[in-house]
Amino acid sequence: MKKTVIYVIMTSVICFFTSHLLAQDLSPKENKTTGKWGFVDKQGKVVIPYKYAIAGEFSDGLAMVAIDKKAGYINKLGKIVIPLQYDGVGSFNNGFATVMIDSKWGVIDKTGKEIIPCLYQHIQSLEGSDGFSVALDDKLGFFDKTGKQIIPFEYDRLAIIKDGGGFVGFYKGMWVKIDKDGNRMQ
């Protein structure tokens, strides 16, 4: 009984401090002496030590960090949650981030699962959509957030039509309407 009470108290204390740390607003900061980056709280207290070659702002609870020219992501406890294996990374937005290996871009989710493989020239979230504009051989296509290609790589430009109206794409010198399933409309 006594061990159970101690365990419950210790678990509660750990949960309290962990939730407090995760709730903090942390900002990346460079140590001007060493050139290394870490994270500080609002009062300027170092919470995550200066050990990174570069560090980015927290977004969706994760921050980009890099060591030895490889980047990945940490949580607000400073734990590496997505390994430092990428040549380039973007910030998380709505649970997804762009990542680069050997000058090719892809998309991962917050668990590090590859949604779109690192095979493409460029990828960006398409504002107002549930997916990504993806470039291959200087042509654009569209992938949804599951990694399924919806629009083939045939367009010079792509834009979303608000309110679920599909897309418009610049194709063979003219703008065409594309439905939400990727079909060109006449």
N, C-alpha and C positions, 0 to 999 in steps of 0.2 A: 504494500500500500504506500509506504513512504517513498519507494523508488518511482512509483507511478506519479505521485504528486510532484516530485522533483522533475521528472521528465516533462510533465505538463507545463510546469513553470518555465523550464529552460526552453521548451518549444515556443511558448508564448513570447518570451523575451527575444528569441532569435527572429521570430516572425515580425515582431514590432520593429526591431532595428533594420531588418531587411526591407520591410515595406517603407520605412522612413528613408532609407538610402535610395530605393527605387523611385520615390516620389520627388527627390531633389531635382532642382534645376541645375544642371551641370553645364559648364562651358569649356571648350578646349582652350588651353593656354600654353604658350611656349615658354620654356625656361631659357631666358636670354643667355645664360652662362653656358649651358650644355647644348642648346639648340634642340633639345628633346621636347616633346609635347605630352601633356597630361590633361587632367580635368579638374576644375575648381568649382566650389559652390558659390553662392551669391556673395558670401563674405570673403571670398578669395582664398579659402582654405583648400589645400590640395586634397582631393578625395581619391583620385586615380593618379598614381605616380607618373612623373615625367619619364617616359621610356619609349615613346613612339617617334618615328621620323616625321610623321604628320598625323593630325587628328581632325575630324570634322564634327559638326554640331550633331546632337542627338535628334533623331527623327524616327517616329514610330517606336521609340524606346531603345534604338540602337544607334551607335556612332561608328563611322568609318575610322579605322586606324591603319597605319602601315609601319612595318619594320622591314629593313633590308629589301626595299622596293616591291614588297608583296603586301597587299591590302586585304582586310576582312572587316569584321564588325565585333564590337564589344557591347555588353549591356551596361547599365548604370552602376553595377557592382564591380566593373572592370574585368569581368570574365569574358574571354573570347567565346562567342557563341556561333560565329561563322568563321572558319579558319582563314588565316592570312595566306591566301593562295592566288589572289587575283592581281593582275597588272594594273587595273584601274577599277574604280567602283563609284557608283552614284549614291545619293542619299535614298533612304527608304521613303516611299510615299504610298499610302494606302496598302501597306503590307508587301510592297514589291520594290526591288532595286535593280538597276542595270549594273552589270559586271563585265569586265573585259579580260580575256586571256589571249595572248599573242595577237593583239590588235583587232580582235573580233569580239563583238558584244553579244550578251545574252541577258536573261532576266532570272532572278532568284526570288524566292519568298523569304519570310522572316525566319524560317527554319533552315535556310540554306539550300532548300530543294530547287533544282534547276527547272524552271518553267519553260524558258526558251533557251536552247543551247547557244554557247558562245561561237556563233558561226557567221555573224552579220556585221556589215559596215557600220551601222548606226541603229540605235533603238531609242525611242522616246515614248513616254506615256502620251496618248492622244487625248488632250483636254476634252472632257465631256463624254468620254467613251469608257467602256469596260475593257480596254486593251491598249495595244502598243502599235505605233507606226514603226515598221522595220524596213531597213534598206539592205538590198542585195544587188550587186552589179549596177549601182546607181538607179535602181527602180524601187519604188515603195510598195509594200504590202501591209496587211494588218493581221495581228494575232490577238486572240482574246486572252483573258487572264488565266485560262487553263493551259495555254500554249498551243491551242489549235489555230492553224492558219485559216482566216476567214476570207481575206482578199489576196489574190496572187500578186506577185512582184511584176506589175505592169504599168505602174503609175509614176509620173514625174512629181506629183503633189497629191496629198490626201488631206481632207478636212472632214470633220464630223458635222452632220446636220443635227441641230439641237432637237430635244424631245423625241429621241428614238427614231428619227427620220432617215437613218442610214448615213451615207457618206457622199461626198463629191470627190472625184479624182480627175487629174489632168492626164488625159490619155490620147496619144497620137494628135497632139495639137489642139485639143478641145476639152472642155469640162464635161464630165458625164456624171450622172447620178448612179450610185451603187446602193443596193438595198442592204439591210443588216445581215443578210446571208452571203454577201459578197458578189451578188449578181449585178451586172451592168443593166441598167434599165434604158429602154428605148424611148 
